[in-house]
Amino acid sequence: TCQYCGERLPKGQLTIDHVMPRSRGGETRWGNVATACGPCNRRKGDRTPEEARMPLLRQPRRPRYLALTLLEGATAPPAWSKYMYF
């Protein structure tokens, strides 16, 4: 689900958005990344959600342990590999 507009898309059509853009010191951490559709990610661009007037539907956070164990054995998209710790 896009965390800006709420559109539900297949995982292959979602992007990973840095809430605080990397160009402005934002890190690639659970608390700074959110899923976004391509149009919302491009619209937000190099701005914070506040600057872009695009509030997040949910604040990013590290998944609970249960959510991570449910992924075990499942195929995660390759782009997620840098966020996986198991």
MDAnalysis code that builds the backbone (N, CA, C; Angstrom):
import MDAnalysis as mda
import numpy as np

u = mda.Universe.empty(258, n_residues=86, atom_resindex=np.repeat(np.arange(86), 3), trajectory=True)
u.add_TopologyAttr("name", ["N", "CA", "C"] * 86)
u.add_TopologyAttr("resid", np.arange(1, 87))
u.add_TopologyAttr("resname", ["THR", "CYS", "GLN", "TYR", "CYS", "GLY", "GLU", "ARG", "LEU", "PRO", "LYS", "GLY", "GLN", "LEU", "THR", "ILE", "ASP", "HIS", "VAL", "MET", "PRO", "ARG", "SER", "ARG", "GLY", "GLY", "GLU", "THR", "ARG", "TRP", "GLY", "ASN", "VAL", "ALA", "THR", "ALA", "CYS", "GLY", "PRO", "CYS", "ASN", "ARG", "ARG", "LYS", "GLY", "ASP", "ARG", "THR", "PRO", "GLU", "GLU", "ALA", "ARG", "MET", "PRO", "LEU", "LEU", "ARG", "GLN", "PRO", "ARG", "ARG", "PRO", "ARG", "TYR", "LEU", "ALA", "LEU", "THR", "LEU", "LEU", "GLU", "GLY", "ALA", "THR", "ALA", "PRO", "PRO", "ALA", "TRP", "SER", "LYS", "TYR", "MET", "TYR", "PHE"])
u.atoms.positions = np.array([
    [0.841, -1.192, 0.000],
    [0.000, 0.000, 0.000],
    [0.878, 1.244, 0.000],
    [0.566, 2.186, -0.867],
    [1.291, 3.457, -0.864],
    [0.972, 4.181, 0.437],
    [1.993, 4.597, 1.144],
    [1.791, 5.260, 2.431],
    [1.458, 6.743, 2.296],
    [1.309, 7.206, 1.069],
    [0.903, 8.589, 0.837],
    [-0.535, 8.677, 0.338],
    [-0.867, 7.939, -0.714],
    [-2.230, 8.039, -1.272],
    [-3.130, 6.883, -0.867],
    [-2.551, 5.804, -0.336],
    [-3.343, 4.673, 0.119],
    [-3.677, 3.655, -0.960],
    [-3.186, 3.849, -2.176],
    [-3.494, 2.903, -3.250],
    [-2.795, 1.570, -2.993],
    [-3.569, 0.486, -3.160],
    [-3.017, -0.867, -3.003],
    [-2.545, -1.352, -4.368],
    [-1.278, -1.662, -4.433],
    [-0.672, -2.086, -5.699],
    [0.082, -3.388, -5.492],
    [0.313, -4.148, -6.563],
    [1.194, -5.314, -6.445],
    [2.577, -4.850, -6.000],
    [3.263, -5.689, -5.216],
    [4.553, -5.265, -4.660],
    [5.558, -4.837, -5.721],
    [5.456, -5.361, -6.925],
    [6.372, -4.965, -7.990],
    [6.151, -3.550, -8.487],
    [5.026, -2.941, -8.118],
    [4.727, -1.581, -8.562],
    [4.947, -0.547, -7.462],
    [5.388, -0.991, -6.292],
    [5.668, -0.055, -5.200],
    [7.152, 0.279, -5.175],
    [7.462, 1.466, -4.707],
    [8.852, 1.892, -4.542],
    [9.118, 2.104, -3.068],
    [10.379, 2.234, -2.722],
    [10.758, 2.552, -1.342],
    [11.132, 4.024, -1.309],
    [10.417, 4.773, -0.494],
    [10.670, 6.208, -0.367],
    [11.414, 6.478, 0.933],
    [12.406, 7.331, 0.884],
    [13.086, 7.800, 2.090],
    [12.314, 9.019, 2.584],
    [11.706, 8.914, 3.758],
    [10.890, 9.996, 4.309],
    [11.731, 11.271, 4.404],
    [12.873, 11.182, 5.057],
    [13.867, 12.262, 5.002],
    [14.792, 11.863, 3.865],
    [14.790, 12.596, 2.766],
    [15.569, 12.191, 1.586],
    [17.043, 11.941, 1.897],
    [17.599, 10.953, 1.221],
    [19.023, 10.635, 1.403],
    [19.895, 11.837, 1.095],
    [19.505, 12.630, 0.109],
    [20.306, 13.803, -0.265],
    [20.354, 14.843, 0.848],
    [19.475, 14.678, 1.826],
    [19.424, 15.626, 2.952],
    [19.809, 14.958, 4.262],
    [20.527, 13.834, 4.149],
    [21.031, 13.148, 5.341],
    [20.169, 12.002, 5.835],
    [19.076, 11.711, 5.170],
    [18.219, 10.602, 5.583],
    [18.908, 9.274, 5.363],
    [18.773, 8.387, 6.327],
    [19.427, 7.091, 6.252],
    [18.445, 6.019, 5.801],
    [19.005, 4.921, 5.305],
    [18.196, 3.778, 4.905],
    [18.005, 2.901, 6.140],
    [17.003, 3.237, 6.922],
    [16.649, 2.523, 8.152],
    [15.142, 2.340, 8.176],
    [14.686, 1.341, 8.939],
    [13.251, 1.069, 9.014],
    [12.449, 2.329, 9.317],
    [12.921, 3.175, 10.211],
    [12.175, 4.363, 10.612],
    [12.180, 5.497, 9.609],
    [12.879, 5.308, 8.484],
    [12.950, 6.376, 7.489],
    [12.526, 5.925, 6.090],
    [11.981, 4.736, 5.963],
    [11.534, 4.268, 4.647],
    [10.064, 3.895, 4.685],
    [9.392, 4.181, 3.592],
    [7.966, 3.874, 3.468],
    [7.700, 3.437, 2.030],
    [6.705, 2.585, 1.849],
    [6.334, 2.206, 0.488],
    [5.544, 3.340, -0.145],
    [5.792, 3.547, -1.425],
    [5.099, 4.610, -2.162],
    [4.892, 4.161, -3.603],
    [3.777, 4.571, -4.179],
    [3.585, 4.320, -5.611],
    [4.529, 5.271, -6.356],
    [4.814, 4.939, -7.594],
    [5.723, 5.769, -8.387],
    [5.295, 7.222, -8.483],
    [4.015, 7.496, -8.793],
    [3.590, 8.893, -8.895],
    [3.776, 9.675, -7.585],
    [3.470, 9.056, -6.455],
    [3.651, 9.772, -5.178],
    [5.128, 9.979, -4.876],
    [5.955, 8.974, -5.152],
    [7.386, 9.114, -4.891],
    [7.968, 10.241, -5.738],
    [7.574, 10.304, -7.000],
    [8.068, 11.393, -7.867],
    [7.527, 12.746, -7.409],
    [6.268, 12.793, -7.023],
    [5.671, 14.054, -6.577],
    [6.353, 14.583, -5.317],
    [6.649, 13.680, -4.376],
    [7.329, 14.086, -3.143],
    [8.745, 14.554, -3.446],
    [9.405, 13.834, -4.349],
    [10.740, 14.239, -4.764],
    [11.730, 14.343, -3.627],
    [12.460, 15.417, -3.602],
    [13.539, 15.643, -2.637],
    [13.055, 16.481, -1.453],
    [11.817, 16.222, -1.032],
    [11.234, 16.996, 0.074],
    [10.781, 16.060, 1.181],
    [10.535, 16.602, 2.347],
    [9.930, 15.835, 3.428],
    [8.426, 15.768, 3.153],
    [7.720, 14.852, 3.803],
    [6.268, 14.808, 3.607],
    [5.590, 16.144, 3.953],
    [6.079, 16.812, 4.970],
    [5.494, 18.101, 5.361],
    [5.699, 19.150, 4.274],
    [6.914, 19.215, 3.749],
    [7.206, 20.188, 2.693],
    [6.386, 19.916, 1.438],
    [6.163, 18.628, 1.145],
    [5.401, 18.252, -0.044],
    [3.892, 18.268, 0.213],
    [3.503, 18.517, 1.445],
    [2.088, 18.466, 1.862],
    [1.474, 17.115, 1.514],
    [2.230, 16.081, 1.868],
    [1.821, 14.697, 1.627],
    [1.991, 13.907, 2.920],
    [1.054, 14.008, 3.844],
    [1.219, 13.295, 5.120],
    [1.224, 11.773, 4.927],
    [2.040, 11.106, 5.712],
    [2.096, 9.650, 5.698],
    [0.842, 9.078, 6.354],
    [0.334, 7.985, 5.808],
    [-0.808, 7.314, 6.427],
    [-0.388, 6.637, 7.721],
    [0.839, 6.100, 7.736],
    [1.409, 5.473, 8.935],
    [2.877, 5.859, 9.022],
    [3.331, 6.108, 10.230],
    [4.743, 6.410, 10.426],
    [5.556, 5.133, 10.256],
    [6.699, 5.203, 9.583],
    [7.530, 4.009, 9.406],
    [8.046, 3.505, 10.744],
    [8.170, 2.194, 10.841],
    [8.730, 1.579, 12.045],
    [9.269, 0.215, 11.681],
    [10.143, -0.277, 12.507],
    [10.696, -1.617, 12.308],
    [9.586, -2.637, 12.523],
    [9.482, -3.651, 11.658],
    [8.438, -4.663, 11.840],
    [8.626, -5.420, 13.149],
    [7.525, -5.860, 13.698],
    [7.594, -6.680, 14.906],
    [8.217, -8.027, 14.552],
    [8.713, -8.709, 15.553],
    [9.368, -9.999, 15.358],
    [8.444, -10.972, 14.626],
    [7.166, -11.003, 14.999],
    [6.223, -11.926, 14.372],
    [6.145, -11.693, 12.867],
    [6.106, -10.455, 12.461],
    [6.043, -10.148, 11.025],
    [7.288, -10.664, 10.316],
    [8.436, -10.550, 10.946],
    [9.671, -11.035, 10.330],
    [9.677, -12.553, 10.226],
    [9.164, -13.247, 11.233],
    [9.148, -14.703, 11.173],
    [8.165, -15.200, 10.138],
    [7.097, -14.459, 9.881],
    [6.156, -14.855, 8.850],
    [6.787, -14.778, 7.467],
    [7.785, -13.931, 7.315],
    [8.481, -13.809, 6.039],
    [9.442, -14.969, 5.792],
    [9.818, -15.654, 6.874],
    [10.767, -16.749, 6.731],
    [10.202, -17.806, 5.780],
    [10.950, -18.158, 4.811],
    [10.496, -19.124, 3.826],
    [9.751, -18.482, 2.671],
    [9.315, -17.254, 2.855],
    [8.639, -16.534, 1.783],
    [9.696, -15.855, 0.915],
    [9.334, -15.525, -0.276],
    [10.254, -14.834, -1.164],
    [10.023, -13.336, -1.056],
    [11.026, -12.642, -0.556],
    [10.948, -11.190, -0.437],
    [11.552, -10.571, -1.686],
    [11.065, -9.401, -2.083],
    [11.669, -8.725, -3.235],
    [13.152, -8.446, -2.981],
    [14.004, -8.579, -3.989],
    [15.440, -8.343, -3.813],
    [15.753, -6.970, -3.208],
    [14.953, -5.962, -3.492],
    [15.219, -4.616, -2.964],
    [15.105, -4.570, -1.448],
    [14.420, -5.558, -0.851],
    [14.266, -5.576, 0.601],
    [15.492, -6.144, 1.303],
    [16.390, -6.790, 0.592],
    [17.488, -7.534, 1.219],
    [18.315, -6.673, 2.170],
    [18.514, -5.408, 1.860],
    [19.335, -4.584, 2.749],
    [18.632, -4.244, 4.057],
    [17.327, -4.521, 4.158],
    [16.591, -4.270, 5.394],
    [16.386, -5.531, 6.218],
    [16.704, -6.678, 5.651],
    [16.492, -7.952, 6.331],
    [17.714, -8.299, 7.157],
    [17.482, -8.754, 8.374],
    [18.590, -9.051, 9.284],
    [18.686, -10.532, 9.599],
    [18.085, -11.393, 8.817],
    [18.172, -12.829, 9.071],
    [18.530, -13.554, 7.805],
])
